[in-house]
Each structure stands twice: as structure tokens, then as C-alpha cells.
């Protein structure tokens, strides 16, 4: 009976959180549009197998007016299940080219990045971390961010899920290296929406994800 209850809890957690993960179900496609205080991006990926995804990423670094284009691969390095929690560890890497846009007249140069992501959650609580090191042809940059969240109510399968979250990010190269962003996450079925605001730099956070 204990194993049955554990399996049911894992299924419930998977259904509640699957829309927020960078690796989808086998054979699934995902489109993700994001904008935060430093960059805007569009990422489309396909999941050939449960433990990795491959796709294409376009990213505009608004601070330096650099536009990146290239493929990205993401690996599910490990997944943990408990009776009432689930944890995931991912690694990712991308390579391509970057060029100046707007007032930046720099030409095309090779570019790339590597990083890791981790999350842990129950149906009520959520914690995550992400770190990335990148070189867009002008030297290395590092950043990291972390989130904590709580679900104000427990939604069932197929219902609207809501999370209230706070994100803290660290961009050492920015004029404001550390910033705090309160946000709200909604998802139902294949769609996810995040809306937030970073008071320190007067910038909005936006994420829209759709799986098909």
C-alpha cells in the first residue's frame, strides 16, 4: 500500500510541475518566450527521450545589445521521488553565434554557454536554482538565480495551478548586481504563464510556455 501511495503522489507532482521543466514528455515539443530584467528570449525544443531535449534558442541581451542564435541541449541528470516531494537536476549547453544589434555595430562572433538547474517541490512548496556561464564573443559572464514559492491552494489534475514566488538573481556585470522579483505563476494543461516585476530596475518579468 505504501508503494501505491508513493506512486500516486509522484504522478500528482509530475502533473503539477511538468509544465515548468526544460525536458518534456517523450516526443513532445515546447515553445518558451521569456523576458526579464536583462534579456529576452525564444526557445523551441523537442524531447526525443525522457531524459534530454534539443532545440533552438534566440536570445537578446538588452544590456549589451547582443543577439544570440544557436542550438541548445538539456539533460536530466537526476530525478528524486519521495512520498510527497520531487527533485530534479539538469545540465544544459548551447553554442552558436552572436552579433550586435541596435546601437551595437559588432559583427558575428562565435558564442556559447553552459549551466545547471535544480528544483525541489511538494504540491505546496517550491525551491529552485539556476546558474549559467556564457561567452558571447566579448569575454565570460556568469549569473545565477534562485526562487522560492508557495501554492495558495492545492489544485487537482487538469485544474488551474497558481504559485506565488520570489526570485533573487545575481548578475555581477550589471549596475544593479542583485535584484529581487516577486512573481506569480499560472499553469493549466499545456500552458504556463509567469508575470512579475523587478522594482530595483523598473523591469517586468514575463514567461509564456506551451507544450504540444
Secondary structure, DSSP 8 states (H G I E B T S, - for coil): -HHHHHHHHHHHHHHHHGGGSSS-STT-EEEEEEE-SSEEEEEEEEEEETTEEEEEEEEEETTTTEEEEEEEEEEEEEEEE-SS-EEEEEEEEEEEEEEE-TT-----EEEEEEEEEEEEE-SSEEEEEEEEEEESSSSEEEEEEEEEEE-SS---TTS-EEEEEEEEEEETTSSS-EEEEEEEEEEETTEEEEEEEETTTTEEEEEEEEE-
